[in-house]
């Protein structure tokens, strides 16, 4: 992974075998970014996607492997009351299986780069977005302090 700050924005290039979410959080830690939004594209080799099932109150997880075109990555980073960074990320991948094109998307738990991923990270300016816990979903939402 390599990155540069240009203006107020970080441009992150990830390389083969980099895990995207972990590296985004590392850049935030290293640069002192408490909250941000990000987007990106790339070529990945594995992805763990989740969807929340309201009836069960749980996430269902599916693992994808192979050449996965990361056609859309959108997410945010926020800081919990204890200072820990959290991400909320959605992604869409295209792939070929049995000669057919397919798509898969949802909440992204993790994805590993095959060739490259290019991420634009934009810190929030003027304030920090926190995280408040939601007991219904077991997840956190934005908290404007």
Backbone as CSV, one residue per row, in Angstrom:
resi,resn,N_x,N_y,N_z,CA_x,CA_y,CA_z,C_x,C_y,C_z
1,UNK,0.843,-1.172,0.000,0.000,0.000,0.000,0.888,1.235,0.000
2,UNK,0.393,2.246,-0.708,1.052,3.539,-0.691,-0.053,4.586,-0.737
3,UNK,0.204,5.753,-0.154,-0.806,6.806,-0.199,-0.162,8.173,-0.145
4,UNK,-0.929,9.158,-0.610,-0.503,10.543,-0.592,-1.674,11.410,-0.162
5,UNK,-1.356,12.491,0.538,-2.366,13.488,0.869,-2.212,14.631,-0.128
6,UNK,-3.298,14.933,-0.820,-3.315,16.039,-1.769,-4.471,16.935,-1.350
7,UNK,-4.160,18.128,-0.915,-5.187,18.989,-0.325,-5.644,18.353,0.981
8,UNK,-6.942,18.205,1.145,-7.497,17.569,2.345,-7.828,16.093,2.119
9,UNK,-7.515,15.547,0.950,-7.923,14.200,0.568,-6.719,13.265,0.506
10,UNK,-6.930,12.025,0.955,-5.901,10.987,0.852,-6.242,10.080,-0.327
11,UNK,-5.226,9.805,-1.150,-5.362,8.895,-2.279,-4.525,7.665,-1.953
12,UNK,-5.201,6.524,-1.873,-4.569,5.299,-1.392,-4.534,4.281,-2.522
13,UNK,-3.345,3.752,-2.808,-3.213,2.649,-3.760,-2.876,1.396,-2.969
14,UNK,-3.704,0.392,-3.146,-3.429,-0.877,-2.485,-2.950,-1.879,-3.519
15,UNK,-2.099,-2.780,-3.067,-1.448,-3.733,-3.951,-1.868,-5.159,-3.619
16,UNK,-1.405,-6.077,-4.434,-1.734,-7.496,-4.287,-1.633,-7.936,-2.824
17,UNK,-2.652,-8.642,-2.376,-2.761,-9.235,-1.040,-3.043,-8.239,0.087
18,UNK,-3.191,-6.947,-0.233,-3.586,-5.986,0.795,-5.062,-6.193,1.136
19,UNK,-5.394,-6.084,2.406,-6.801,-6.134,2.824,-7.286,-4.691,2.898
20,UNK,-8.321,-4.374,2.143,-8.741,-2.992,1.919,-9.181,-2.296,3.205
21,UNK,-10.103,-2.883,3.942,-10.653,-2.216,5.127,-9.565,-1.978,6.173
22,UNK,-8.746,-2.977,6.438,-7.672,-2.832,7.429,-6.737,-1.687,7.052
23,UNK,-6.424,-1.565,5.758,-5.509,-0.507,5.323,-6.148,0.873,5.403
24,UNK,-7.431,0.975,5.104,-8.111,2.266,5.253,-8.070,2.703,6.718
25,UNK,-8.364,1.781,7.618,-8.327,2.103,9.054,-6.913,2.445,9.506
26,UNK,-5.905,1.759,8.957,-4.507,2.073,9.291,-4.136,3.492,8.862
27,UNK,-4.553,3.899,7.664,-4.263,5.261,7.208,-4.910,6.259,8.164
28,UNK,-6.160,6.004,8.554,-6.837,6.911,9.498,-6.081,6.996,10.819
29,UNK,-5.650,5.858,11.357,-4.890,5.853,12.617,-3.577,6.616,12.453
30,UNK,-2.839,6.276,11.400,-1.515,6.875,11.183,-1.588,8.378,10.958
31,UNK,-2.657,8.841,10.333,-2.781,10.262,9.983,-3.651,11.039,10.966
32,UNK,-4.157,10.369,12.008,-4.982,11.051,12.990,-6.331,11.497,12.438
33,UNK,-6.926,10.686,11.571,-8.226,10.997,10.970,-9.308,10.287,11.785
34,UNK,-10.110,11.028,12.568,-11.116,10.399,13.423,-12.413,10.022,12.713
35,UNK,-12.720,10.688,11.587,-13.909,10.329,10.811,-13.715,10.777,9.373
36,UNK,-14.265,9.979,8.453,-14.054,10.230,7.023,-15.080,9.459,6.216
37,UNK,-15.168,9.802,4.942,-15.908,9.006,3.973,-14.917,8.569,2.905
38,UNK,-15.210,7.454,2.238,-14.297,6.974,1.213,-15.056,6.280,0.090
39,UNK,-14.379,6.189,-1.043,-14.911,5.479,-2.205,-13.739,4.879,-2.959
40,UNK,-14.034,3.901,-3.836,-12.942,3.302,-4.584,-13.387,2.278,-5.600
41,UNK,-12.390,1.812,-6.359,-12.553,0.771,-7.369,-11.321,-0.120,-7.315
42,UNK,-11.368,-1.270,-8.014,-10.186,-2.119,-8.042,-10.462,-3.522,-8.524
43,UNK,-9.461,-4.355,-8.384,-9.547,-5.765,-8.732,-9.178,-6.589,-7.517
44,UNK,-10.115,-7.415,-7.061,-9.908,-8.175,-5.824,-9.956,-9.676,-6.096
45,UNK,-9.480,-10.454,-5.128,-9.493,-11.915,-5.274,-10.402,-12.595,-4.267
46,UNK,-10.828,-11.880,-3.240,-11.775,-12.450,-2.289,-12.547,-11.314,-1.637
47,UNK,-13.763,-11.639,-1.229,-14.590,-10.651,-0.546,-15.559,-11.374,0.368
48,UNK,-15.779,-10.793,1.524,-16.764,-11.292,2.469,-17.854,-10.231,2.580
49,UNK,-19.039,-10.571,2.038,-20.171,-9.648,2.017,-21.232,-10.097,2.998
50,UNK,-21.939,-9.124,3.562,-22.991,-9.424,4.527,-24.265,-8.684,4.151
51,UNK,-25.384,-9.255,4.587,-26.669,-8.574,4.491,-27.379,-8.765,5.829
52,UNK,-27.996,-7.693,6.334,-28.695,-7.759,7.607,-30.103,-8.286,7.368
53,UNK,-30.499,-9.291,8.147,-31.830,-9.892,8.055,-32.636,-9.406,9.259
54,UNK,-33.564,-8.448,9.060,-34.299,-7.876,10.200,-35.073,-8.918,11.017
55,UNK,-35.616,-9.934,10.358,-36.422,-10.925,11.072,-35.614,-11.716,12.105
56,UNK,-34.351,-11.918,11.822,-33.497,-12.674,12.743,-32.617,-11.755,13.588
57,UNK,-32.473,-10.497,13.142,-31.586,-9.573,13.846,-30.126,-9.916,13.660
58,UNK,-29.802,-10.645,12.576,-28.425,-11.081,12.343,-28.004,-10.789,10.910
59,UNK,-26.690,-10.784,10.724,-26.128,-10.649,9.390,-25.903,-12.030,8.793
60,UNK,-26.231,-12.205,7.513,-25.835,-13.401,6.767,-24.589,-13.035,5.975
61,UNK,-23.617,-13.933,5.975,-22.332,-13.674,5.335,-22.118,-14.646,4.190
62,UNK,-21.565,-14.133,3.081,-21.207,-14.984,1.955,-19.801,-14.619,1.503
63,UNK,-19.008,-15.630,1.226,-17.622,-15.460,0.786,-17.566,-15.627,-0.730
64,UNK,-16.850,-14.741,-1.413,-16.657,-14.816,-2.864,-15.166,-14.923,-3.140
65,UNK,-14.808,-15.726,-4.126,-13.410,-15.944,-4.498,-13.276,-15.854,-6.011
66,UNK,-12.084,-15.486,-6.489,-11.820,-15.410,-7.925,-11.578,-13.972,-8.335
67,UNK,-11.592,-13.737,-9.646,-11.402,-12.373,-10.159,-12.673,-11.583,-9.911
68,UNK,-12.600,-10.624,-8.981,-13.745,-9.813,-8.587,-13.445,-8.358,-8.929
69,UNK,-14.164,-7.815,-9.888,-14.015,-6.398,-10.212,-14.763,-5.589,-9.162
70,UNK,-14.028,-4.795,-8.412,-14.635,-3.914,-7.418,-15.135,-2.690,-8.176
71,UNK,-16.429,-2.701,-8.531,-16.983,-1.632,-9.358,-17.484,-0.460,-8.520
72,UNK,-17.726,-0.679,-7.240,-18.160,0.416,-6.374,-17.835,0.081,-4.924
73,UNK,-17.176,1.003,-4.262,-16.872,0.891,-2.843,-17.227,2.227,-2.217
74,UNK,-18.105,2.202,-1.222,-18.503,3.416,-0.515,-18.572,3.108,0.963
75,UNK,-18.025,4.012,1.764,-18.079,3.761,3.193,-17.679,4.968,4.002
76,UNK,-17.668,4.747,5.318,-17.251,5.798,6.230,-16.507,5.200,7.403
77,UNK,-15.778,6.060,8.054,-15.042,5.725,9.274,-15.510,6.695,10.344
78,UNK,-15.821,6.166,11.523,-16.209,6.999,12.656,-15.453,6.525,13.893
79,UNK,-15.494,7.344,14.941,-14.785,7.029,16.174,-15.778,6.754,17.289
80,UNK,-15.596,5.628,17.984,-16.423,5.296,19.137,-16.015,6.110,20.349
81,UNK,-16.838,6.042,21.384,-16.555,6.789,22.620,-15.213,6.405,23.236
82,UNK,-14.767,5.169,22.971,-13.496,4.693,23.519,-12.302,5.026,22.623
83,UNK,-12.549,5.765,21.512,-11.473,6.131,20.597,-11.217,5.127,19.502
84,UNK,-11.917,3.998,19.526,-11.735,2.963,18.507,-12.394,3.391,17.203
85,UNK,-11.722,3.105,16.070,-12.276,3.409,14.753,-13.188,2.277,14.286
86,UNK,-14.297,2.647,13.670,-15.250,1.695,13.096,-15.515,2.082,11.650
87,UNK,-15.775,1.093,10.811,-16.124,1.368,9.423,-17.537,0.866,9.137
88,UNK,-18.188,1.501,8.196,-19.450,1.024,7.636,-19.268,1.124,6.134
89,UNK,-19.178,-0.029,5.483,-18.772,-0.077,4.085,-19.724,-0.939,3.270
90,UNK,-20.074,-0.448,2.096,-20.840,-1.233,1.129,-20.010,-1.342,-0.135
91,UNK,-20.177,-2.463,-0.847,-19.410,-2.684,-2.070,-20.241,-3.470,-3.074
92,UNK,-19.879,-3.282,-4.342,-20.480,-4.036,-5.434,-19.340,-4.622,-6.261
93,UNK,-19.435,-5.922,-6.538,-18.432,-6.633,-7.321,-19.091,-7.251,-8.556
94,UNK,-18.360,-7.271,-9.667,-18.790,-8.048,-10.831,-17.787,-9.182,-11.008
95,UNK,-18.256,-10.294,-11.575,-17.405,-11.457,-11.758,-17.996,-12.323,-12.865
96,UNK,-17.231,-13.295,-13.295,-17.691,-14.260,-14.280,-17.713,-15.635,-13.632
97,UNK,-18.838,-16.332,-13.793,-18.970,-17.679,-13.244,-19.750,-18.527,-14.243
98,UNK,-19.167,-19.662,-14.605,-19.793,-20.564,-15.581,-20.148,-19.833,-16.871
99,UNK,-19.264,-18.935,-17.320,-19.456,-18.218,-18.563,-20.440,-17.066,-18.495
100,UNK,-21.010,-16.816,-17.336,-21.993,-15.752,-17.173,-21.424,-14.648,-16.281
101,UNK,-21.836,-13.423,-16.571,-21.461,-12.313,-15.705,-22.396,-12.278,-14.517
102,UNK,-21.836,-12.017,-13.341,-22.638,-11.924,-12.129,-22.277,-10.676,-11.345
103,UNK,-23.143,-10.333,-10.426,-22.926,-9.191,-9.547,-23.232,-9.633,-8.121
104,UNK,-22.502,-9.064,-7.183,-22.766,-9.320,-5.768,-22.434,-8.047,-5.008
105,UNK,-23.280,-7.719,-4.056,-23.034,-6.512,-3.290,-23.656,-6.597,-1.915
106,UNK,-23.289,-5.668,-1.083,-23.829,-5.587,0.262,-22.839,-4.941,1.202
107,UNK,-23.041,-5.212,2.486,-22.141,-4.714,3.526,-20.816,-5.463,3.389
108,UNK,-19.728,-4.730,3.255,-18.416,-5.355,3.063,-17.721,-5.536,4.402
109,UNK,-17.483,-6.785,4.747,-16.716,-7.081,5.961,-15.224,-7.026,5.661
110,UNK,-14.810,-7.628,4.527,-13.401,-7.582,4.136,-13.268,-7.923,2.658
111,UNK,-12.181,-7.461,2.062,-11.839,-7.826,0.694,-10.331,-7.733,0.526
112,UNK,-9.773,-8.654,-0.245,-8.336,-8.711,-0.477,-8.044,-8.417,-1.936
113,UNK,-7.048,-7.580,-2.189,-6.697,-7.107,-3.517,-6.011,-8.205,-4.323
114,UNK,-6.401,-8.323,-5.594,-5.708,-9.196,-6.531,-4.648,-8.394,-7.289
115,UNK,-5.041,-7.286,-7.912,-4.104,-6.465,-8.682,-3.873,-5.106,-8.029
116,UNK,-4.936,-4.351,-7.869,-4.822,-3.034,-7.252,-6.200,-2.592,-6.781
117,UNK,-6.213,-1.668,-5.862,-7.432,-0.958,-5.484,-7.037,0.494,-5.296
118,UNK,-7.901,1.395,-5.756,-7.632,2.823,-5.676,-8.747,3.465,-4.863
119,UNK,-8.349,4.056,-3.752,-9.308,4.553,-2.770,-9.090,6.045,-2.558
120,UNK,-10.183,6.789,-2.504,-10.161,8.198,-2.158,-10.773,8.335,-0.765
121,UNK,-10.006,8.858,0.185,-10.433,9.005,1.579,-10.542,10.484,1.903
122,UNK,-11.740,10.922,2.277,-11.990,12.332,2.549,-12.360,12.527,4.014
123,UNK,-11.433,13.054,4.815,-11.731,13.296,6.238,-12.848,14.329,6.395
124,UNK,-13.641,14.177,7.463,-14.614,15.214,7.786,-13.829,16.397,8.354
125,UNK,-14.220,17.573,7.969,-13.511,18.787,8.383,-14.380,19.583,9.343
126,UNK,-13.779,20.113,10.388,-14.484,20.982,11.308,-15.126,20.280,12.486
127,UNK,-15.278,18.963,12.404,-15.877,18.207,13.501,-15.608,16.726,13.280
128,UNK,-15.882,15.944,14.296,-15.725,14.493,14.212,-17.088,13.832,14.313
129,UNK,-17.319,12.849,13.458,-18.544,12.063,13.557,-18.257,10.882,14.470
130,UNK,-19.079,10.737,15.487,-18.918,9.640,16.429,-19.805,8.464,16.061
131,UNK,-19.908,7.540,16.981,-20.682,6.312,16.761,-21.561,6.085,17.974
132,UNK,-22.844,5.799,17.722,-23.726,5.409,18.809,-24.254,4.017,18.515
133,UNK,-24.365,3.222,19.538,-24.776,1.831,19.415,-26.285,1.740,19.239
134,UNK,-26.725,0.870,18.320,-28.137,0.606,18.091,-28.425,-0.830,18.535
135,UNK,-29.189,-0.985,19.594,-29.425,-2.320,20.151,-30.270,-3.196,19.230
136,UNK,-31.101,-2.612,18.366,-31.939,-3.413,17.471,-31.102,-4.188,16.455
137,UNK,-30.096,-3.519,15.885,-29.271,-4.169,14.870,-27.949,-4.686,15.414
138,UNK,-27.571,-4.256,16.603,-26.283,-4.665,17.150,-25.115,-3.961,16.470
139,UNK,-25.406,-2.861,15.795,-24.367,-2.107,15.098,-24.388,-0.664,15.582
140,UNK,-23.491,0.120,15.030,-23.418,1.525,15.396,-23.821,2.423,14.255
141,UNK,-24.383,3.573,14.596,-24.777,4.579,13.623,-24.074,5.889,13.928
142,UNK,-24.136,6.819,12.997,-23.516,8.123,13.192,-24.077,8.821,14.419
143,UNK,-23.178,9.439,15.160,-23.557,10.223,16.318,-22.939,11.605,16.161
144,UNK,-23.809,12.615,16.011,-23.338,13.988,15.891,-23.326,14.603,17.269
145,UNK,-22.135,14.732,17.811,-21.977,15.221,19.196,-22.137,16.713,19.272
